[in-house]
Amino acid sequence: MSEKEHVHNRIAVLRAERGVSRRELAAALGVHYQTVGYLERGEYSPSLHLALRIAAFFEVPVEVVFALEPFPRLGA
């Protein structure tokens, strides 16, 4: 995947804030828990449908979870 096609995400941050494990998120989304890990590490870009389901799970707009540019570091 080229840098042009890379999708950045805050899934790990949102999971940590809410105390949700990878397995719990995966179960809620109907995907394998390893898929959540691949997403968090940027090794896999979600389909639009999956991205919207992840945003809905966390009850935030999809732009809070995913972006084309890296998210700024917090507390820098």
N, CA, C and O atoms as CSV, one atom per row, in Angstrom:
chain,resi,resn,atom,element,x,y,z
A,1,MET,N,N,0.860,-1.174,0.000
A,1,MET,CA,C,0.000,0.000,0.000
A,1,MET,C,C,0.906,1.237,0.000
A,1,MET,O,O,1.807,1.345,0.832
A,2,SER,N,N,0.674,2.144,-0.908
A,2,SER,CA,C,1.482,3.355,-0.957
A,2,SER,C,C,1.015,4.331,0.117
A,2,SER,O,O,-0.089,4.217,0.649
A,3,GLU,N,N,1.886,5.295,0.420
A,3,GLU,CA,C,1.525,6.304,1.428
A,3,GLU,C,C,0.275,7.061,0.987
A,3,GLU,O,O,-0.512,7.498,1.826
A,4,LYS,N,N,0.089,7.217,-0.315
A,4,LYS,CA,C,-1.096,7.899,-0.837
A,4,LYS,C,C,-2.377,7.193,-0.416
A,4,LYS,O,O,-3.396,7.840,-0.175
A,5,GLU,N,N,-2.326,5.866,-0.328
A,5,GLU,CA,C,-3.515,5.072,-0.031
A,5,GLU,C,C,-3.653,4.759,1.461
A,5,GLU,O,O,-4.641,4.151,1.873
A,6,HIS,N,N,-2.684,5.161,2.267
A,6,HIS,CA,C,-2.706,4.829,3.690
A,6,HIS,C,C,-3.781,5.629,4.414
A,6,HIS,O,O,-3.922,6.835,4.211
A,7,VAL,N,N,-4.536,4.935,5.260
A,7,VAL,CA,C,-5.563,5.575,6.075
A,7,VAL,C,C,-5.100,5.517,7.527
A,7,VAL,O,O,-4.852,4.436,8.061
A,8,HIS,N,N,-4.984,6.681,8.164
A,8,HIS,CA,C,-4.582,6.768,9.563
A,8,HIS,C,C,-5.825,6.628,10.431
A,8,HIS,O,O,-6.928,6.978,10.012
A,9,ASN,N,N,-5.637,6.112,11.646
A,9,ASN,CA,C,-6.804,5.946,12.511
A,9,ASN,C,C,-6.439,6.115,13.981
A,9,ASN,O,O,-5.274,6.071,14.376
A,10,ARG,N,N,-7.487,6.310,14.766
A,10,ARG,CA,C,-7.377,6.459,16.226
A,10,ARG,C,C,-8.102,5.324,16.944
A,10,ARG,O,O,-8.583,5.515,18.061
A,11,ILE,N,N,-8.185,4.185,16.343
A,11,ILE,CA,C,-8.942,3.086,16.950
A,11,ILE,C,C,-8.355,2.708,18.307
A,11,ILE,O,O,-9.100,2.546,19.274
A,12,ALA,N,N,-7.034,2.564,18.395
A,12,ALA,CA,C,-6.407,2.160,19.659
A,12,ALA,C,C,-6.668,3.188,20.752
A,12,ALA,O,O,-6.924,2.825,21.900
A,13,VAL,N,N,-6.605,4.458,20.402
A,13,VAL,CA,C,-6.860,5.526,21.387
A,13,VAL,C,C,-8.306,5.461,21.872
A,13,VAL,O,O,-8.568,5.542,23.073
A,14,LEU,N,N,-9.232,5.316,20.948
A,14,LEU,CA,C,-10.646,5.244,21.325
A,14,LEU,C,C,-10.934,3.997,22.163
A,14,LEU,O,O,-11.707,4.049,23.120
A,15,ARG,N,N,-10.314,2.888,21.801
A,15,ARG,CA,C,-10.506,1.666,22.600
A,15,ARG,C,C,-9.990,1.866,24.014
A,15,ARG,O,O,-10.652,1.492,24.982
A,16,ALA,N,N,-8.800,2.460,24.132
A,16,ALA,CA,C,-8.191,2.662,25.456
A,16,ALA,C,C,-9.047,3.609,26.303
A,16,ALA,O,O,-9.263,3.363,27.490
A,17,GLU,N,N,-9.524,4.673,25.697
A,17,GLU,CA,C,-10.370,5.628,26.431
A,17,GLU,C,C,-11.625,4.972,26.991
A,17,GLU,O,O,-12.099,5.334,28.067
A,18,ARG,N,N,-12.149,4.018,26.260
A,18,ARG,CA,C,-13.417,3.381,26.639
A,18,ARG,C,C,-13.245,2.026,27.316
A,18,ARG,O,O,-14.225,1.391,27.703
A,19,GLY,N,N,-11.996,1.588,27.456
A,19,GLY,CA,C,-11.746,0.313,28.115
A,19,GLY,C,C,-12.270,-0.882,27.344
A,19,GLY,O,O,-12.756,-1.845,27.937
A,20,VAL,N,N,-12.173,-0.823,26.025
A,20,VAL,CA,C,-12.678,-1.895,25.158
A,20,VAL,C,C,-11.486,-2.681,24.620
A,20,VAL,O,O,-10.535,-2.087,24.111
A,21,SER,N,N,-11.523,-3.995,24.725
A,21,SER,CA,C,-10.443,-4.829,24.198
A,21,SER,C,C,-10.619,-5.006,22.688
A,21,SER,O,O,-11.672,-4.712,22.122
A,22,ARG,N,N,-9.551,-5.495,22.062
A,22,ARG,CA,C,-9.642,-5.795,20.623
A,22,ARG,C,C,-10.715,-6.844,20.375
A,22,ARG,O,O,-11.485,-6.742,19.420
A,23,ARG,N,N,-10.761,-7.845,21.232
A,23,ARG,CA,C,-11.756,-8.908,21.063
A,23,ARG,C,C,-13.186,-8.376,21.213
A,23,ARG,O,O,-14.080,-8.774,20.466
A,24,GLU,N,N,-13.396,-7.483,22.174
A,24,GLU,CA,C,-14.737,-6.911,22.360
A,24,GLU,C,C,-15.155,-6.082,21.151
A,24,GLU,O,O,-16.289,-6.179,20.681
A,25,LEU,N,N,-14.230,-5.266,20.651
A,25,LEU,CA,C,-14.544,-4.460,19.471
A,25,LEU,C,C,-14.807,-5.361,18.275
A,25,LEU,O,O,-15.766,-5.147,17.533
A,26,ALA,N,N,-13.968,-6.358,18.084
A,26,ALA,CA,C,-14.141,-7.277,16.968
A,26,ALA,C,C,-15.495,-7.979,17.032
A,26,ALA,O,O,-16.182,-8.102,16.018
A,27,ALA,N,N,-15.876,-8.437,18.219
A,27,ALA,CA,C,-17.167,-9.113,18.381
A,27,ALA,C,C,-18.316,-8.174,18.034
A,27,ALA,O,O,-19.277,-8.577,17.379
A,28,ALA,N,N,-18.217,-6.923,18.475
A,28,ALA,CA,C,-19.276,-5.952,18.200
A,28,ALA,C,C,-19.387,-5.642,16.705
A,28,ALA,O,O,-20.470,-5.346,16.200
A,29,LEU,N,N,-18.248,-5.716,16.006
A,29,LEU,CA,C,-18.225,-5.387,14.577
A,29,LEU,C,C,-18.442,-6.607,13.693
A,29,LEU,O,O,-18.710,-6.471,12.499
A,30,GLY,N,N,-18.327,-7.813,14.281
A,30,GLY,CA,C,-18.473,-9.024,13.496
A,30,GLY,C,C,-17.252,-9.337,12.647
A,30,GLY,O,O,-17.368,-9.891,11.554
A,31,VAL,N,N,-16.057,-8.971,13.168
A,31,VAL,CA,C,-14.802,-9.273,12.468
A,31,VAL,C,C,-13.893,-10.048,13.417
A,31,VAL,O,O,-14.159,-10.119,14.616
A,32,HIS,N,N,-12.823,-10.627,12.881
A,32,HIS,CA,C,-11.858,-11.346,13.699
A,32,HIS,C,C,-11.046,-10.326,14.509
A,32,HIS,O,O,-10.778,-9.228,14.021
A,33,TYR,N,N,-10.658,-10.675,15.730
A,33,TYR,CA,C,-9.916,-9.726,16.568
A,33,TYR,C,C,-8.599,-9.311,15.926
A,33,TYR,O,O,-8.124,-8.200,16.162
A,34,GLN,N,N,-7.997,-10.189,15.115
A,34,GLN,CA,C,-6.751,-9.807,14.442
A,34,GLN,C,C,-6.981,-8.688,13.432
A,34,GLN,O,O,-6.076,-7.897,13.168
A,35,THR,N,N,-8.177,-8.615,12.869
A,35,THR,CA,C,-8.505,-7.536,11.935
A,35,THR,C,C,-8.391,-6.195,12.633
A,35,THR,O,O,-7.903,-5.229,12.047
A,36,VAL,N,N,-8.837,-6.127,13.881
A,36,VAL,CA,C,-8.731,-4.880,14.642
A,36,VAL,C,C,-7.256,-4.501,14.801
A,36,VAL,O,O,-6.895,-3.333,14.656
A,37,GLY,N,N,-6.419,-5.472,15.095
A,37,GLY,CA,C,-4.982,-5.212,15.207
A,37,GLY,C,C,-4.390,-4.708,13.902
A,37,GLY,O,O,-3.608,-3.758,13.900
A,38,TYR,N,N,-4.759,-5.338,12.788
A,38,TYR,CA,C,-4.276,-4.901,11.479
A,38,TYR,C,C,-4.708,-3.468,11.197
A,38,TYR,O,O,-3.931,-2.667,10.678
A,39,LEU,N,N,-5.946,-3.154,11.540
A,39,LEU,CA,C,-6.444,-1.790,11.346
A,39,LEU,C,C,-5.643,-0.799,12.185
A,39,LEU,O,O,-5.190,0.228,11.679
A,40,GLU,N,N,-5.474,-1.105,13.451
A,40,GLU,CA,C,-4.766,-0.196,14.359
A,40,GLU,C,C,-3.337,0.071,13.910
A,40,GLU,O,O,-2.841,1.190,14.041
A,41,ARG,N,N,-2.680,-0.945,13.384
A,41,ARG,CA,C,-1.288,-0.798,12.935
A,41,ARG,C,C,-1.179,-0.201,11.541
A,41,ARG,O,O,-0.074,0.042,11.056
A,42,GLY,N,N,-2.307,0.038,10.894
A,42,GLY,CA,C,-2.281,0.592,9.550
A,42,GLY,C,C,-1.902,-0.411,8.483
A,42,GLY,O,O,-1.513,-0.027,7.380
A,43,GLU,N,N,-2.012,-1.702,8.798
A,43,GLU,CA,C,-1.671,-2.747,7.841
A,43,GLU,C,C,-2.864,-3.092,6.948
A,43,GLU,O,O,-2.735,-3.852,5.988
A,44,TYR,N,N,-4.002,-2.534,7.270
A,44,TYR,CA,C,-5.230,-2.833,6.539
A,44,TYR,C,C,-6.106,-1.595,6.593
A,44,TYR,O,O,-6.302,-1.015,7.661
A,45,SER,N,N,-6.634,-1.189,5.442
A,45,SER,CA,C,-7.574,-0.075,5.394
A,45,SER,C,C,-8.982,-0.644,5.325
A,45,SER,O,O,-9.251,-1.535,4.519
A,46,PRO,N,N,-9.878,-0.141,6.158
A,46,PRO,CA,C,-11.222,-0.710,6.198
A,46,PRO,C,C,-12.048,-0.309,4.982
A,46,PRO,O,O,-11.784,0.707,4.339
A,47,SER,N,N,-13.039,-1.117,4.686
A,47,SER,CA,C,-14.038,-0.712,3.689
A,47,SER,C,C,-14.811,0.464,4.278
A,47,SER,O,O,-14.770,0.709,5.483
A,48,LEU,N,N,-15.498,1.170,3.430
A,48,LEU,CA,C,-16.322,2.281,3.910
A,48,LEU,C,C,-17.360,1.781,4.909
A,48,LEU,O,O,-17.615,2.427,5.925
A,49,HIS,N,N,-17.949,0.639,4.619
A,49,HIS,CA,C,-18.962,0.069,5.512
A,49,HIS,C,C,-18.379,-0.218,6.894
A,49,HIS,O,O,-18.994,0.110,7.909
A,50,LEU,N,N,-17.196,-0.828,6.935
A,50,LEU,CA,C,-16.570,-1.136,8.218
A,50,LEU,C,C,-16.155,0.145,8.942
A,50,LEU,O,O,-16.319,0.246,10.158
A,51,ALA,N,N,-15.630,1.108,8.220
A,51,ALA,CA,C,-15.235,2.383,8.834
A,51,ALA,C,C,-16.436,3.061,9.487
A,51,ALA,O,O,-16.325,3.586,10.595
A,52,LEU,N,N,-17.557,3.052,8.820
A,52,LEU,CA,C,-18.767,3.669,9.379
A,52,LEU,C,C,-19.273,2.893,10.595
A,52,LEU,O,O,-19.762,3.489,11.554
A,53,ARG,N,N,-19.155,1.567,10.555
A,53,ARG,CA,C,-19.568,0.760,11.717
A,53,ARG,C,C,-18.664,1.017,12.918
A,53,ARG,O,O,-19.138,1.050,14.054
A,54,ILE,N,N,-17.363,1.198,12.674
A,54,ILE,CA,C,-16.431,1.502,13.769
A,54,ILE,C,C,-16.783,2.857,14.379
A,54,ILE,O,O,-16.843,2.991,15.601
A,55,ALA,N,N,-17.014,3.852,13.538
A,55,ALA,CA,C,-17.387,5.181,14.037
A,55,ALA,C,C,-18.693,5.107,14.824
A,55,ALA,O,O,-18.818,5.739,15.872
A,56,ALA,N,N,-19.646,4.355,14.339
A,56,ALA,CA,C,-20.929,4.220,15.035
A,56,ALA,C,C,-20.741,3.531,16.385
A,56,ALA,O,O,-21.375,3.909,17.369
A,57,PHE,N,N,-19.872,2.523,16.432
A,57,PHE,CA,C,-19.601,1.835,17.698
A,57,PHE,C,C,-19.106,2.822,18.749
A,57,PHE,O,O,-19.541,2.779,19.899
A,58,PHE,N,N,-18.194,3.713,18.353
A,58,PHE,CA,C,-17.632,4.688,19.289
A,58,PHE,C,C,-18.494,5.945,19.420
A,58,PHE,O,O,-18.190,6.837,20.213
A,59,GLU,N,N,-19.570,6.005,18.636
A,59,GLU,CA,C,-20.511,7.132,18.664
A,59,GLU,C,C,-19.813,8.464,18.369
A,59,GLU,O,O,-20.017,9.459,19.064
A,60,VAL,N,N,-18.986,8.451,17.321
A,60,VAL,CA,C,-18.282,9.654,16.868
A,60,VAL,C,C,-18.371,9.722,15.348
A,60,VAL,O,O,-18.620,8.705,14.700
A,61,PRO,N,N,-18.170,10.919,14.764
A,61,PRO,CA,C,-18.114,11.010,13.305
A,61,PRO,C,C,-16.919,10.223,12.769
A,61,PRO,O,O,-15.898,10.102,13.445
A,62,VAL,N,N,-17.045,9.699,11.578
A,62,VAL,CA,C,-15.986,8.880,10.990
A,62,VAL,C,C,-14.663,9.648,10.911
A,62,VAL,O,O,-13.598,9.036,10.977
A,63,GLU,N,N,-14.711,10.971,10.772
A,63,GLU,CA,C,-13.500,11.782,10.694
A,63,GLU,C,C,-12.727,11.813,12.012
A,63,GLU,O,O,-11.541,12.143,12.022
A,64,VAL,N,N,-13.376,11.477,13.109
A,64,VAL,CA,C,-12.690,11.407,14.403
A,64,VAL,C,C,-11.841,10.134,14.466
A,64,VAL,O,O,-10.824,10.096,15.159
A,65,VAL,N,N,-12.254,9.109,13.752
A,65,VAL,CA,C,-11.553,7.825,13.784
A,65,VAL,C,C,-10.521,7.709,12.664
A,65,VAL,O,O,-9.427,7.189,12.883
A,66,PHE,N,N,-10.858,8.185,11.473
A,66,PHE,CA,C,-10.017,7.976,10.295
A,66,PHE,C,C,-9.643,9.288,9.618
A,66,PHE,O,O,-10.415,10.246,9.628
A,67,ALA,N,N,-8.446,9.320,9.028
A,67,ALA,CA,C,-7.984,10.498,8.291
A,67,ALA,C,C,-6.955,10.078,7.246
A,67,ALA,O,O,-6.314,9.034,7.369
A,68,LEU,N,N,-6.813,10.893,6.238
A,68,LEU,CA,C,-5.805,10.644,5.206
A,68,LEU,C,C,-4.433,11.144,5.630
A,68,LEU,O,O,-3.418,10.660,5.130
A,69,GLU,N,N,-4.389,12.100,6.537
A,69,GLU,CA,C,-3.135,12.639,7.068
A,69,GLU,C,C,-2.955,12.131,8.496
A,69,GLU,O,O,-3.943,11.852,9.176
A,70,PRO,N,N,-1.716,12.007,8.962
A,70,PRO,CA,C,-1.500,11.570,10.355
A,70,PRO,C,C,-2.170,12.529,11.333
A,70,PRO,O,O,-2.214,13.737,11.104
A,71,PHE,N,N,-2.685,11.980,12.411
A,71,PHE,CA,C,-3.284,12.810,13.451
A,71,PHE,C,C,-2.163,13.496,14.223
A,71,PHE,O,O,-1.104,12.900,14.419
A,72,PRO,N,N,-2.373,14.748,14.669
A,72,PRO,CA,C,-1.339,15.395,15.489
A,72,PRO,C,C,-1.192,14.675,16.821
A,72,PRO,O,O,-2.167,14.166,17.373
A,73,ARG,N,N,0.014,14.638,17.325
A,73,ARG,CA,C,0.257,13.992,18.622
A,73,ARG,C,C,-0.340,14.849,19.738
A,73,ARG,O,O,-0.261,16.077,19.699
A,74,LEU,N,N,-0.924,14.205,20.707
A,74,LEU,CA,C,-1.507,14.915,21.840
A,74,LEU,C,C,-0.434,15.165,22.891
A,74,LEU,O,O,0.420,14.308,23.120
A,75,GLY,N,N,-0.469,16.320,23.525
A,75,GLY,CA,C,0.446,16.630,24.616
A,75,GLY,C,C,1.868,16.865,24.182
A,75,GLY,O,O,2.789,16.746,24.990
A,76,ALA,N,N,2.073,17.199,22.904
A,76,ALA,CA,C,3.445,17.439,22.415
A,76,ALA,C,C,3.936,18.820,22.803
A,76,ALA,O,O,5.064,19.189,22.476
